[in-house]
Amino acid sequence: MKDANSALTEGLGLLAISLKLTIRGYTSTTRARVALQFCPHSDCLRAEDSSVRHSCIEKENLGLSAFPPLKRDHEGVPTCKIVFWGPTMAGKTTALTIFKVLKTLEDPDNVFKWLKLEDPTGRTLFFDQGIFGVGRDTSTGLPYLKYHVFTVPGQDRHSAQRKVILQGVHGLVVVIDSEMSRWDENKSSLVEVNELIGDRFSNATLPYQILLNKMDLPKDERISSLEVGKLLVESGANENLRDAAVRIVESSCLSARNDLKELLASKSREDITDENGRLKKNMRPPSVKRVVQPVEALIREILIQIMKQQRFGS
């Protein structure tokens, strides 16, 4: 029987096909090409100057060394940790709930746990948590990887809990409340996360995505994606605005929730599900796609990091 590491390597190799990667033949030459292919910097994607490309690869090496090691659960499945971070009432719990509902509809066998802890007002108390899987090893019946997704409580009194939840994080979804009146709360949240994880955020060695929520508000009442850059600079969280710009997803959790409800209520199950009774991915409403996009992008980045560790033994 295959040992756990070889099974993981083989499973990730299969998953890599969909990512247009390959572990076999992953030499120093192809490593450079892969680094550029998945680098979020637009300059690197277009770069003809080798110094730009080499600089990016050096940064990739830094990211590999800073990537926290994976733990295995009681079944021997590698696990990683993703955290939704942001101020109170920004939409963290709603975004994670939408993600959980969608995954339950599309891939119920890879939804393992769901926990919500709320106070009487409906605000998050301590954290929310969902555990999901990637792929399936046919020899064991277990996923190749499990990812634990947490939200942090945003209220000031929960700063100690936020610090604990952030420990060992492999990917971060920064939720920004686009309501203009909440600029200071967003800024304080960014200052705090920057203090807790330091330059792992600013130099992007920690995979992250930015979910700019509540974009259904009137234009004159919300901040734009361009203004998110100003917010990042003011908070000291990240001055590499080109890097941040490609990681921003404009969304409305409220619209996504309503659109998902409408889809399930207005369409017959035969029209929206496959032969196994699972929701077809092409039936995702655009608003729902945007809400789940950050976590799915992070899983892709994390898988790439795992494959590098498997290959280079970091």
Residue pairs with C-beta under 8 A, 6 or more apart in sequence:
1 139
2 10
2 139
4 72
4 76
5 310
7 137
7 139
7 140
7 144
8 78
8 144
8 145
8 306
8 310
9 23
9 310
11 135
11 137
11 144
11 145
12 23
12 144
12 145
12 303
12 306
12 307
12 310
13 22
13 23
13 24
13 307
14 135
15 134
15 135
15 144
15 303
16 22
16 23
16 303
16 307
19 300
19 303
19 304
20 37
21 34
21 304
21 307
22 30
23 307
23 310
23 311
26 34
26 307
26 311
31 57
32 53
32 57
34 304
35 53
35 56
35 57
35 60
36 44
36 45
36 47
36 53
36 56
38 301
38 304
39 45
39 56
39 60
40 204
40 243
40 246
40 247
41 56
41 242
41 243
41 246
42 242
42 246
43 52
43 242
44 52
44 53
44 56
47 53
47 56
59 203
59 204
59 205
62 203
62 205
63 204
63 205
63 305
64 305
64 308
64 309
64 312
64 314
65 314
66 200
66 205
66 206
67 170
67 205
67 305
67 309
67 314
68 168
68 169
68 170
70 78
70 79
70 80
70 170
70 306
71 78
71 79
71 168
72 78
72 79
73 79
73 146
75 142
76 142
77 133
77 142
77 143
77 144
77 145
77 146
78 144
78 145
78 146
78 306
79 145
79 146
79 147
79 148
80 145
80 146
80 147
80 148
80 170
80 171
80 302
80 306
81 147
81 148
81 150
81 168
81 169
81 170
81 171
82 147
82 148
82 149
82 150
82 169
82 170
82 171
82 172
82 173
82 295
82 298
82 299
82 302
83 149
83 150
83 151
83 152
83 165
83 166
83 169
83 171
83 172
83 173
84 92
84 95
84 96
84 149
84 150
84 151
84 152
84 173
84 175
84 211
85 92
85 152
85 162
85 166
85 172
85 173
85 174
85 175
85 189
85 193
86 92
86 152
86 154
86 174
86 175
86 176
86 177
86 186
86 189
86 211
87 154
87 177
87 182
87 185
87 186
87 188
87 189
88 123
88 153
88 154
88 155
88 185
89 123
89 154
89 177
90 154
90 175
90 176
90 177
90 182
90 186
90 189
90 213
91 175
91 177
91 211
91 213
91 214
91 253
92 124
92 128
92 151
92 152
92 154
92 175
93 116
93 124
93 128
93 151
94 253
94 254
94 257
95 173
95 175
95 211
95 213
95 251
95 253
95 291
96 128
96 130
96 149
96 151
97 116
97 128
97 257
98 253
98 256
98 257
98 260
98 288
98 291
98 292
99 130
99 149
99 291
99 292
99 295
100 111
100 114
100 130
100 132
101 260
102 260
102 279
102 284
102 288
102 292
103 110
103 111
103 132
104 111
105 278
105 279
106 278
106 279
106 281
107 278
108 278
109 133
109 136
110 132
110 133
110 134
110 136
110 143
111 130
111 131
111 132
111 133
112 131
112 132
112 133
112 146
113 129
113 130
113 131
114 129
114 130
114 131
115 128
115 129
115 130
116 124
116 128
117 124
117 125
117 126
117 127
117 128
118 124
118 125
119 125
123 153
123 154
123 155
124 151
124 152
124 153
124 154
125 153
126 153
126 158
126 161
127 150
127 151
127 152
127 153
127 161
127 165
128 150
128 151
129 148
129 149
129 150
129 151
130 148
130 149
131 146
131 147
131 148
131 149
132 146
132 147
132 149
133 142
133 143
133 144
133 145
133 146
133 147
134 143
134 144
134 145
134 146
134 147
134 299
134 303
135 143
135 144
135 145
136 142
136 143
136 144
137 143
137 144
145 303
145 306
147 299
147 302
149 295
150 165
152 158
152 161
152 162
152 165
152 166
153 161
153 162
154 189
159 192
162 192
162 196
163 196
166 193
166 196
166 197
169 197
169 206
170 206
170 207
170 298
170 302
170 305
171 206
171 207
171 208
171 209
171 295
171 298
171 299
171 301
171 302
172 193
172 197
172 201
172 206
172 207
172 208
172 209
172 298
173 208
173 209
173 210
173 211
173 294
173 295
173 298
174 190
174 193
174 208
174 209
174 210
174 211
175 211
175 213
176 186
176 210
176 211
176 212
176 213
176 223
176 228
176 231
177 185
177 186
177 213
177 214
178 212
178 213
178 214
178 215
178 217
178 222
178 223
179 214
179 217
179 221
179 222
180 221
180 222
180 223
181 221
183 223
183 231
186 231
187 231
187 234
187 235
188 235
190 231
190 232
190 235
190 236
190 237
191 235
191 236
191 237
193 201
193 237
194 201
194 202
194 235
194 236
194 237
197 206
199 205
200 206
201 208
201 237
201 238
202 236
202 237
202 238
202 239
202 240
203 240
204 238
204 240
204 243
207 298
207 301
207 302
207 305
208 247
208 298
209 247
209 249
209 293
209 294
209 295
209 297
209 298
210 228
210 244
210 247
210 248
210 249
210 294
211 249
211 251
211 291
211 294
212 223
212 225
212 228
212 248
212 249
212 250
212 251
213 251
213 252
213 253
214 222
214 252
214 253
214 254
215 222
215 250
215 251
215 252
216 252
216 254
216 255
223 231
225 245
225 248
225 250
228 244
228 248
229 241
229 244
229 245
232 238
232 239
232 241
232 244
233 239
233 241
238 244
247 297
249 290
249 293
249 294
250 290
251 287
251 290
251 291
252 287
253 291
255 287
256 285
256 287
256 288
256 290
256 291
259 285
259 286
259 287
259 288
260 285
260 288
262 285
263 272
263 283
263 285
264 272
267 283
269 277
272 279
272 280
272 283
273 279
273 280
274 280
284 292
308 314
